[in-house]
Every structure is written in C-alpha cells, then in structure tokens.
Amino acid sequence: MPEPIRTMLSEEFECDYLLECFHDLTDLDRACFERLVETDEPVTVDELAAQVERERTTVYRSLQRLLDADLVVQEQVSGEGSGYHHVYDAADPDDVADQMQRELNDYYAMMGQLISDFRRKFGERVEDD
C-alpha cells in the first residue's frame, strides 16, 4: 500500500529520493547513475562494475533499468575487427529533471481529477440526505 501523502509531506527527503520515487530504482541503480554522472566519458559495463564493486551481470541489469527509465544513454562502439561493444553515460540531468517535472504535472492533473470525482460522488450523498 502506498504511503499516505500527508505522511510523506511531513518527512525530509534528499534529491536521491526522486530517483526512487519516480523510477522505483534500487540503491545499486542510484549508485550506477551517480557514477555515470561523475565520469567524464562513457564507460563499459565492466568498468562500471569495477567502480561500484559488483558483478558484471548485476550491473548490466541495473543499467537496463536505468535505460528503461531514460536515465542512461547507450552507445555502440566499434571494436577491433568486426566486433563492437556498448558504452553507457548518464542522460543530461536537466533533461531528466524536465521529464520528472512533466510526470509530476501529469500526476497532479490526475489527482485533481480524482478529487473532483470524489467531490461529485460523496457530495451527492450528502445532498440526498
């Protein structure tokens, strides 16, 4: 069950909480995102795994969640011969913040509609009595 809004408003939050709230990210997801923001150049899964001290496959799953949330960009880089590999970089934080703002506006509009529905539904009951 979601935490009541009244309770949430009485708590103090850090900006990292936004990543959890908007994208349901894990601690590892947030750590990976922070590392990508801090790096000057895109990194491979192996490089990121070494930085966060986790297994490659675990970091790969985390990167997939970050990609799904549009928090990370993936680029294909040609390797030696005919091979290639992927590198990852954090999405522009301003773009991420803009997307969160749009989602918050959509959420606010949806809650406003639900409050109007509540008012109609229960306002009619009071008037009928």
N, C-alpha and C positions, 0 to 999 in steps of 0.2 A: 504494500500500500504506500502511495506517495506520502512524503512528509507534508503536513499542513503548511500552507503559505504563511500563516501567522507565526508558526514556529520558525520557519526559515527566515522571516524578516527580523526576528529577534537575535539571530546568530550573526557572528562576524565571519566573513569569507575572505579568502585570498583570491587573486585573479586566476590561479590554477584551477580553482573550483569550477570556473566557467567551462573548461575542457571536459570535466566530468559531467557537469550539468547538461551541457548542450550535446555532447557526443558520447557520453557513457564510457569514457576512457578509463583504463586501468592506470595504476601507478607506473607500470612499465611504459605504457603508451605515452604518458606525460613526460617521463624521463627521456624517451626517444625523441619526442618532439622538441624538448628543451635542448638536447644535444645537437639536433639538426639546426635549430635557430642559432646556436653558438658557433657552429662551424663555418668557416669561410667558403668552403667548396662542398659540393655534393659528395656523399660517401656511399660506399657499398654496404651491403648487409653485414658482411664480415667485419668491416671497420666499425660500424655502429655497435655490433655485438660485443666487440672488444671494449669499446668505450663504456657501455652500460653493464659489462661483465655478465652477460647472459648468453645462452646458447643461440646459435645462428637461426635455428628453426623458430625459436621463441620470438626472437626479434623480427623475423620475417612476418610472423602472424601479427605482431604489433604494427608493423609497417602497413600491412594490408588494412587494418582497422583505421589507421591514420589516412591512408589513401581513400578509403570509403567515406571518411569524414571531410575530405578535401583539405586536410591539414598538411599534406605532404605531396610533393610532385615527384614523379618517377621519370627518369630519362634513360633511354637505351644508348649505350656507348659501345662503339666498335672496339673489339679486342684484337689480339694478334691473330692472324689468319682469317678465317671466316666467322669466328665467334664474336659474341657480344656479351655484355653484362649490363645490369641496371645500377644506376646510382640514384640516391634519394636526397632531397633537400626539403626544407620546411617551406610551406606556402608563405606568401607575403603576409606578415602578421596583420597589416592593415586590411587586407582582403578578408582574412579570417574574422577579424573584428566586425567588418561590414556585414559579412554573412550572418554572424551571431545577432547583430542588430536587426537584420531583416527577419530572422527567425523569431526573435523576441517580439517584434511588431506583429507578426502573424499570430503568435501565441496570445498576445494582448487582445487582438481583434477577436480571436476565437473565444477567449474568456469573457469578453464583453458581450458577445452573442449569447453565451450560456447564461450569463447573469440576466440578460433581457428575457430569455426563455424561462428562467426561474421566476422572475418577477411576474410574467404573464401567467404561468402555471399556478403559483401559490397566491398571487394577488387575486385571481378569480375565485379561489376557495374562500378567501376572507370576505369578499364582496357578497358571495352567495349566502353566508351565514346571517 
